Amino acid sequence: MRGLGLLGSLFAIVIAFSAIAPSASAYEHKWGTLVIGGFSCHYGKVTITMTWSGNSPYAAGQYVQMSYNDNGWKPYTTTTVGPFKPKINTMSWDGLKPNTRHFLRFNQQFADGSWDPSLTFRFDTPGCSADGFTVVYNTMGQLGDYDCLGGEGNGPNYVEGQVTVGTWDPYGLDGDGDGIGCEDGEGG
């Protein structure tokens, strides 16, 4: 009889744990969006500020992966940062190549060891020299749309701080034509 009492207590603990542990369906969710909040240029390298959505509160940790190649995330072709706590959804990434297409995804791991990667996002960094931004045509043939942070433009990409603009200014960042874009009140 004493053995049955111990077994009954163990059974009650398992039921109580099952009631508070998330079910497998709690892990099922849809990744949301990636928003590049801005670009900045430091000594010839680009820094992006980004926000994302769709991370699960039940994840044990989440990671951000970036690559220059769209190759299915093959090993040794990515750079990964993390783990971040599940509630984190914004960060800055320093040292990116200017005027380059980047591929990015989010990957979270759960306590049971399973992984949940997001879709692959892609974005193009603007040109950046040691003196600041140099707006040039992207080598991937994609202009995108860049506007001055705090300006009247509608993005989706924003340039923070003053930028050096050549004679060709496809984004309209240098309204007065003096070679410096995103001065106070200037640029889209």
C-alpha positions in Angstrom: 0.0 0.0 0.0 2.8 2.4 0.8 4.2 1.8 -2.7 0.9 2.8 -4.2 0.9 6.0 -2.2 4.3 7.0 -3.5 3.3 6.1 -7.1 0.1 8.2 -6.7 2.1 11.2 -5.5 4.5 10.8 -8.5 1.5 10.6 -10.8 0.1 13.8 -9.3 3.4 15.6 -9.9 3.5 14.5 -13.5 -0.1 15.8 -14.0 0.7 19.1 -12.3 3.9 19.6 -14.4 1.9 18.8 -17.6 -0.6 21.5 -16.7 2.1 24.2 -16.5 4.5 23.0 -19.3 3.6 24.4 -22.7 2.2 21.8 -25.1 3.9 21.2 -28.5 1.3 23.4 -30.1 2.6 26.3 -28.0 5.8 26.2 -30.1 3.9 26.6 -33.3 3.8 30.2 -34.5 4.5 32.3 -37.5 7.6 34.4 -37.8 6.7 38.0 -38.5 8.7 40.7 -40.2 12.2 42.2 -40.2 12.4 46.0 -40.1 15.7 47.7 -40.8 15.4 50.7 -38.6 18.5 52.5 -40.0 22.0 52.4 -41.4 25.0 54.2 -40.1 28.6 54.3 -41.5 31.7 54.0 -39.4 35.2 53.8 -40.9 34.1 52.2 -44.1 31.7 49.6 -42.5 28.0 49.7 -42.1 25.9 49.2 -38.9 22.3 48.3 -39.2 19.6 48.6 -36.5 16.9 46.0 -36.9 13.7 44.9 -35.2 11.9 41.6 -35.8 8.7 39.9 -34.7 7.4 36.4 -34.4 9.8 35.0 -31.8 8.1 32.6 -29.3 8.0 33.4 -25.6 8.7 29.6 -25.0 12.0 29.6 -26.8 15.1 28.6 -24.7 17.1 31.1 -26.9 17.1 32.8 -30.2 19.9 33.5 -32.7 20.4 35.9 -35.6 22.3 34.4 -38.6 23.7 36.4 -41.5 25.4 35.4 -44.8 26.5 37.0 -48.0 25.2 33.9 -49.9 21.7 32.6 -50.5 22.8 29.0 -50.3 20.4 27.4 -47.9 22.4 28.3 -44.8 25.2 25.8 -45.5 27.6 25.4 -42.6 30.7 27.7 -42.4 29.0 30.3 -44.7 27.2 32.2 -41.9 27.9 34.4 -39.0 25.7 33.9 -35.9 25.0 36.0 -32.8 23.1 34.9 -29.7 21.6 33.4 -27.8 19.2 36.2 -26.9 16.3 35.9 -24.5 12.9 35.3 -26.1 11.7 38.8 -25.3 14.5 40.4 -27.2 13.5 41.6 -30.7 15.9 44.5 -31.6 19.6 44.8 -32.1 22.4 46.5 -34.0 24.9 44.6 -36.1 28.2 46.3 -36.8 30.9 45.8 -39.4 28.8 44.9 -42.5 30.2 45.2 -46.0 29.0 48.4 -47.7 27.1 48.2 -51.0 26.4 44.5 -50.6 23.4 42.2 -50.5 23.0 40.4 -47.1 20.8 37.4 -46.2 19.5 37.1 -42.7 17.3 34.8 -40.7 16.3 34.2 -37.1 16.5 30.8 -35.5 15.2 29.8 -32.1 15.7 26.7 -30.0 13.3 25.2 -27.6 13.9 23.2 -24.4 13.2 19.9 -26.2 16.1 20.6 -28.6 14.0 21.5 -31.7 14.8 24.5 -33.9 12.5 26.9 -35.6 14.1 29.1 -38.3 12.4 32.0 -39.9 12.2 32.6 -43.6 15.3 34.2 -45.2 15.2 38.0 -45.3 17.5 40.0 -47.6 18.6 43.6 -47.6 21.2 45.8 -49.4 23.6 47.9 -47.4 24.4 51.4 -48.8 27.8 52.5 -49.9 30.1 53.6 -47.1 33.6 55.0 -47.2 36.1 56.0 -44.5 34.6 59.5 -44.7 30.9 58.5 -44.4 28.2 57.3 -46.7 28.9 57.3 -50.4 25.7 56.8 -52.3 26.4 54.6 -55.3 24.4 52.2 -57.4 24.2 48.8 -55.7 26.3 46.1 -57.3 23.4 43.7 -57.2 21.4 46.0 -59.4 18.9 46.9 -56.7 18.4 50.5 -55.8 15.9 50.1 -53.1 14.8 53.3 -51.4 16.9 55.2 -48.9 15.7 58.3 -47.0 17.2 60.5 -44.4 16.3 59.5 -40.8 13.9 62.1 -39.5 13.1 63.3 -43.1 9.8 63.2 -44.9 10.7 60.0 -46.9 8.7 56.8 -46.6 11.7 54.4 -46.4 11.8 51.5 -46.1 15.6 52.2 -45.4 16.8 55.2 -43.5 20.3 56.7 -43.4 21.4 58.1 -40.0 23.6 61.2 -40.0 25.2 63.2 -42.8 26.3 61.3 -45.9 28.7 62.1 -48.8 26.8 62.1 -52.0 28.4 62.0 -55.4 27.1 63.7 -58.6 24.5 61.0 -59.0 22.0 61.2 -56.2 19.3 58.6 -57.0 17.7 58.8 -53.5 17.5 62.6 -53.4 19.4 62.9 -50.2 21.3 66.0 -51.1 18.6 68.7 -51.7 21.0 71.6 -52.0 23.6 69.9 -54.2 26.6 70.6 -52.0 27.7 67.0 -51.9 26.5 66.4 -48.3 23.2 64.7 -47.9 20.9 64.4 -44.9 21.8 67.8 -43.5 19.2 69.4 -41.3 15.8 69.3 -43.0 17.3 67.9 -46.2 16.6 64.7 -48.2 13.6 62.4 -48.4 
